[in-house]
Amino acid sequence: MKKFLVFLGVLGLDLGSKKWADLNLPLGKRKKVTKNLLYFQHIKNYGMAYHKFAGKNNFILSITGGLTAIYSVLFLRACWSKDDAKKFGMPLAVTLGGAYGNFLERWKKGYVTDFIYIKKGKNPPIFNVADAALLLGAVLVGIVSLKDSTKM
């Protein structure tokens, strides 16, 4: 049950924050949150990371929809499993919350709302809560996998 709540929490936080950005941040304008580090900059991303595959919405929906379906099956297996798969439940819950957030918005609007900008490095991305959840979930899956492999 906790895993489903985490999934719904991440999904709700993502969709709610995108709605907030749509209502409160002018498109394309940058708003300082902390000096020289964190900004809000509202953009519509018609592609994937760094606008790759922009304008190929059906392709993106097919790929992300297929991956989301596979992860959904793995998540359900982890939730109801009595074996080692169970330990992947929380990382998959975080990942799926982000995956569904971006997938649903892209399906409904044809783009994803990005608005978080961390001014670090040469070409920093503008991203959203779903993107952060996808990254965090992937890292957690990796940690659980590595932890498991060191026991052998």
Protein Blocks (a to p, Z undefined) as FASTA:
>chain_A
ZZmmmmmmmmmmmmmmmmmmmmmmcghiacdfbghiaccdddddfbdehhiaihilmlmm
mmmmmmmmmmmmmmmmmmmpcbfklmmmmmmmmmmmmmmmmmmmmmmnopacdfbdcded
jbdcdddfklmmmmmmmmmmmmmmmmmmmmZZ
